[in-house]
Amino acid sequence: MPAFLLPIFGIILGLIIGSFLATLTLRWPEGRSVLAGRSSCDSCGHQLRAWELIPAVSFLIQRGKCRQCGTMIATDHLAIEIAAGLIGGLALFAAPGFDGLAGAIFGWLLLTLAALDVKHHWLPDSLTVILAGSGLMAGFFLVQPALQDRLIGGLTGFAALAIIAALYKRIRRRDGLGGGDPKMLGAIGCWLGWQALPVVLLGASLIGILVALSWRLRGKSVAADSMLPLGSLMAIAAFPLWLFQTAGAGLPY
């Protein structure tokens, strides 16, 4: 396939995978099987036909409503499909070939974890393990970052947030971080290497400040105990950082 077509392929593949990921984020927290059974409307049970399952396109054609009962379809599904398409296209634009496909997998896993964290404050261990394992596996095939940097990144990423969480709980007598956050930062370290972890945390912090400011502007109360999905914030910071690393943008570290 010509190199200039790879980003388009990445977008199409991402839209398809995004449809699956959107279903996963809906069904998994409810204990429903992701693979078993045909897709159907959550409101009336109408079984969806093939032309109603075209990623993004079907949503737009049906104007975001179930064709049978007219109930509005959750926009989360469309957002995840579009995000997955963008991840696939950007990854294969930054690195046409295996490196780009690996980066797309990194982005799709981050997207899934981010969606689950935003909606359910849940970072499943099984998915975090897949993120970490795939990052270390990529180290055997990709030159940068080196495998030892990925291993150190996994250990230091987990240890850093675990220590912060323990100190916070000891001082404040309450949890300040979710149990999945240290594991997720460690998994990100397995992809980006230990050198990138301060940048990920800085980016997540800045994004968190912007989120808190948007809440204030909308009249929502923001206090010391307000819950921000740190896993999602780290995911949003981590994928663009991978793009910069891959494109050789020359980050300060």
C-alpha positions in Angstrom: 0.0 0.0 0.0 1.4 3.5 -0.9 2.6 5.4 2.1 0.2 8.3 1.5 -2.8 5.9 1.8 -1.7 4.5 5.2 -3.3 7.3 7.2 -6.6 6.8 5.4 -6.4 3.1 6.1 -5.6 4.0 9.8 -8.7 6.2 10.0 -11.0 3.5 8.5 -9.5 0.8 10.7 -9.8 3.1 13.7 -13.4 3.7 13.1 -14.1 0.0 12.9 -12.1 -0.7 16.1 -13.7 2.3 17.8 -17.2 0.8 17.2 -16.0 -2.3 19.1 -14.4 -0.2 21.9 -17.5 1.9 22.3 -19.5 -1.3 22.8 -16.9 -2.6 25.2 -17.1 0.5 27.4 -20.9 0.2 27.5 -21.2 -3.5 28.2 -18.2 -4.4 30.3 -19.1 -2.3 33.4 -22.6 -3.8 33.3 -21.2 -7.4 33.2 -22.5 -8.1 29.7 -20.6 -10.0 27.1 -18.8 -7.9 24.5 -18.7 -10.6 21.9 -21.9 -12.6 22.4 -25.2 -11.5 20.9 -26.1 -9.2 18.2 -26.0 -5.4 18.6 -29.3 -3.9 19.5 -30.9 -0.7 20.7 -30.5 -0.3 24.5 -34.0 1.2 24.7 -36.3 -1.0 22.7 -34.1 -4.0 21.9 -34.3 -3.6 18.1 -31.6 -5.7 16.6 -29.4 -3.6 14.4 -28.8 -4.5 10.8 -25.5 -4.3 9.0 -26.2 -0.8 7.4 -27.1 0.5 10.9 -23.7 -0.5 12.2 -21.4 1.5 9.9 -19.1 3.4 12.2 -20.0 7.1 12.5 -21.9 7.1 9.1 -24.9 5.2 10.5 -25.2 7.6 13.5 -25.2 10.6 11.1 -27.7 9.1 8.7 -30.1 8.2 11.5 -29.5 11.7 13.1 -28.4 10.1 16.3 -31.7 8.2 16.9 -32.8 4.6 16.9 -34.7 4.0 13.6 -37.3 1.8 15.5 -38.2 3.8 18.6 -36.7 7.2 18.0 -34.7 7.2 21.3 -31.5 9.3 21.1 -28.3 7.2 20.8 -25.6 8.1 23.3 -23.1 10.5 21.7 -20.3 8.7 23.6 -20.4 5.9 21.0 -19.8 8.4 18.1 -17.1 10.2 20.1 -15.2 7.0 20.7 -15.5 6.0 17.1 -14.2 9.3 15.8 -11.4 9.4 18.4 -10.3 5.9 17.4 -10.3 6.9 13.8 -8.2 10.0 14.5 -5.8 7.9 16.6 -5.3 5.4 13.7 -4.8 8.1 11.1 -2.4 10.2 13.2 -0.4 7.1 14.2 0.1 5.9 10.6 0.8 9.5 9.5 3.5 9.9 12.1 5.1 6.5 11.4 3.9 4.6 8.3 4.4 0.9 8.9 4.7 -1.3 11.9 5.8 1.6 14.3 2.6 3.4 13.4 0.4 0.4 13.9 2.0 -0.2 17.3 1.3 3.4 18.2 -2.3 3.1 17.1 -2.7 0.1 19.4 -1.2 2.2 22.2 -3.7 5.0 21.5 -6.7 2.7 21.2 -5.9 1.1 24.6 -5.5 4.5 26.2 -8.8 5.6 24.7 -10.6 2.6 26.2 -9.1 3.2 29.6 -9.9 6.9 29.4 -13.5 6.3 28.5 -14.0 3.8 31.4 -12.3 6.1 33.8 -14.4 9.1 32.8 -17.7 7.2 32.9 -17.1 4.8 35.8 -13.9 5.9 37.5 -12.6 2.4 36.7 -9.3 1.3 35.3 -9.5 -2.5 34.9 -6.4 -4.3 35.9 -6.7 -6.7 33.0 -6.7 -3.9 30.4 -3.8 -2.1 32.2 -1.8 -5.3 32.1 -2.4 -5.6 28.3 -1.3 -1.9 27.9 1.9 -2.6 29.9 2.6 -6.0 28.2 2.1 -4.7 24.7 4.5 -1.8 25.5 7.2 -4.1 26.6 6.6 -6.4 23.7 7.0 -3.5 21.3 10.4 -2.9 22.9 11.7 -6.1 21.2 10.8 -4.8 17.8 11.1 -1.0 18.0 14.3 0.9 18.4 13.0 3.7 20.6 12.6 3.8 23.5 15.0 1.0 24.4 13.6 -2.0 26.3 15.5 -1.2 29.5 14.0 2.4 29.4 10.5 0.8 29.1 11.2 -1.5 32.0 12.4 1.3 34.2 9.4 3.4 33.1 7.0 0.7 34.2 8.6 0.3 37.6 9.2 4.0 38.3 5.8 5.1 37.0 4.0 2.7 39.3 6.2 3.3 42.3 6.0 7.1 42.0 2.2 7.4 42.1 1.9 4.5 44.6 4.2 6.3 47.0 2.3 9.6 46.5 -1.0 7.9 47.1 0.3 6.2 50.3 1.7 9.5 51.7 -1.5 11.4 50.9 -3.6 8.8 52.6 -1.4 8.8 55.7 -1.4 12.6 55.9 -5.0 13.4 54.9 -6.6 10.1 56.2 -8.4 9.6 52.9 -7.7 8.3 49.5 -6.4 10.9 47.0 -5.7 8.6 44.1 -7.5 5.6 42.7 -5.8 2.2 42.9 -5.6 1.9 39.1 -3.7 5.2 38.6 -0.2 4.0 39.6 -0.7 0.9 37.4 -1.7 3.0 34.5 1.3 5.4 34.7 3.5 2.3 34.9 1.9 0.9 31.8 2.4 4.2 30.0 6.0 4.1 31.1 6.3 0.7 29.4 5.5 2.4 26.1 7.2 5.8 26.4 10.1 5.1 28.7 10.9 6.5 32.1 12.2 9.8 30.6 8.7 10.7 29.4 6.9 10.2 32.7 7.4 13.7 34.1 6.0 15.2 30.9 3.0 12.9 31.1 2.3 14.0 34.6 2.8 17.7 33.8 0.5 17.4 30.8 -2.1 15.6 32.8 -1.9 18.3 35.5 -2.4 21.1 33.0 -5.3 19.3 31.4 -6.8 18.8 34.8 -6.6 22.5 35.6 -8.4 23.3 32.3 -11.1 20.8 33.2 -11.5 22.3 36.7 -11.7 25.8 35.2 -14.4 24.7 32.7 -16.4 23.3 35.6 -16.1 26.6 37.4 -17.2 28.5 34.3 -20.3 26.3 34.0 -21.1 26.9 37.7 -20.1 23.5 38.9 -18.5 23.4 42.4 -14.8 22.6 42.5 -13.3 21.6 45.9 -10.4 19.7 47.3 -12.3 16.5 47.2 -13.6 16.9 43.6 -12.9 13.7 41.6 -10.9 14.1 38.5 -10.2 11.0 36.4 -6.4 11.1 36.5 -6.2 8.0 34.3 -8.0 9.8 31.6 -5.9 12.9 32.0 -2.7 10.8 31.7 -4.1 9.0 28.6 -4.9 12.4 26.9 -1.3 13.5 27.6 0.4 10.3 26.7 -0.7 9.7 23.1 0.3 13.2 21.8 3.7 12.6 23.5 4.1 9.4 21.6 3.4 11.3 18.4 6.1 13.8 19.2 8.5 11.1 20.1 7.9 9.2 16.9 8.0 12.3 14.7 11.3 13.3 16.2 10.0 16.7 17.5 13.0 17.0 19.9 11.4 17.2 23.3 13.5 18.8 26.0 14.4 15.6 27.8 
